[in-house]
């Protein structure tokens, strides 16, 4: 497969590949993968890019109870609407895919399954209040969409680790 790009774009890609220490094919595959697995969905949902510094400042002053109530409300409504918008169905597979997509814009997200449970770790590096938000948001989504109870193994200022049965 080949593509034609203008000289300015080619030079920018070559510079970035050199900076990252990878070849052009690796960089282009990474760009395509990023687009296919996140950006096309983010664009369709009209998500806005926001820095972690802004999120840290926004979440810091709120009390835990307010964060929990807001997250539950959004998890029960907005999250379910986004799953339906993206995948046209509300089932285990689409909810798991949504959680994977949601987590992809953090530092690192890992999802594994042993057939008995789905395990997620999301390292967001924002603050504890954001972890509280994530916990309630995801719990509300899984309870409301799939009647699943979520077990949170860890809740820290930098990450959340949770699991649920399929």
N, C-alpha and C positions, 0 to 999 in steps of 0.2 A: 504494500500500500504506500502511496506517496501523496504528498500534499504540496501545494505551491503557497508560499508565503512571501510577503514583500521583504525587501532587504532590511528595513528597520526592525521588523519583528524577528527575522532570522538572527540578526546581530544581538538583539536583546536575549533571545533564547540561548545563543552560544555563550554569552557572558554569564547568564545564570547557571548553565550547565558547568561552566568552568569554576564558578564560585562554589557550587555544591560538590564539585569533584566527581561528576557523573558524565556519561556521554549523552548526546542529544536524544537518542532513542529512549533512554531511561527517563530523562526529563519529560519528554513528550508523553510517554506512557503514564507518568505520574500526573501530569496535567489532565490527560483524558480521564484517568481514574478519579481524580478529584471532582471533575465535572460530572461524570456519570453517577458517582455515589453521594454527592452532596450538593454541588452548585445548581444542578438542574432542579432539584427539589426546593432548595432555598429560594431560587428565583421564582418558581411557581407559587410559593407561599408568601412571597414578597417580604422575606426576612431582611432585617437591616443589620449590617455589620456594626458591632459595638465592641469596644476594647474591654479587656478585663479590668483595667483601672476604673472605668466608668461603672462597671458592675460592682466592684468592690465598694466604691463610694455610695452607690445607690442602695446596696443591701445592708451596709454597716449600721445605719441609725435605727433600723426597724426592730421592734420587739418580736420575739419568737412567735408569739400568738398571732400577730398580724401576718407574718410571713407564712405561717402554717395555713391560716384561713384563706389567704390569697392563692397559695399554691394548690390547695384542695379545689378551690373554685375553678381555677384554670385547668387543672388536671382532669376534672370531671367534664368540662365543657370544651375548652379550646384544644386540648390535646386530642380528644376524641374526634373533633371536627377536622383537625389536621390529618389524622390517620385516614379518615374517610376521604378527604380531599385528595390525598396522595395515592391511595390504594383502592378506593371505592368499596372496601370491605372492612369490617371490624372483627378480626379473629386473631388467634395467637400469632400466626405468622406475620400479619401486618403490624400488630402492636410491637412485636420483637424488632421488626425492621425499623419501625419508627424510633424506638429507643436507641437502636444502633445509630441511626442518622442523627438523632438529637445529641448523642454523645460524641459524634465524630468531630465536632468543632471545639472540643476541649483538648487539653494537653494530650491525654491518652485515654482510650476506652478499650476495654477488653471484654469480650463476651464468649463464654464457653457453655457447653451443655453436656451433661452426662446421661441424658435421656430421662432422668428423674427430676432435675432442676436446671433452670437457666441461671447462670452466674454472671453478674456484671460488676466491673470496677470502672468507675469514671474518675479520672484525676482532672479536676477543673482548675485548681490553683487560684481560687477566688477568695472565699472566706467561709467561716462556719455558717453564717446566715444563709449563704447560697446552698450549702450542703443540706440545711434544714428545708429550704425551698425544694431542692431536687428530691429529697425524701418524700415530702408530702405530695408533690406534683406527680411523681411516678407511682406512688401508692394509690392515689386517687384515680389515675388512668387505669391501672391494672385492676383495681377493685370495680370501678364503674364499667369498664369495657369487657372484662373477662371474668369477673367475680374471683379474682386471685388475691390471696394475701401475700404480702411481700415481707421478707425477712431481711432487715438491714444488719449486716455483720459489723460494719464500720461506718462512722460518720465523723469526719475530721474537717479542719479548715481547708484542706486541700482536695479531699476526695470522698466518694461514697462507694460502698461495696454492698451489694444486695443480691438476693436470689428469690426465685419463686418457682413453683411447680408448673409444668406445662398444662 
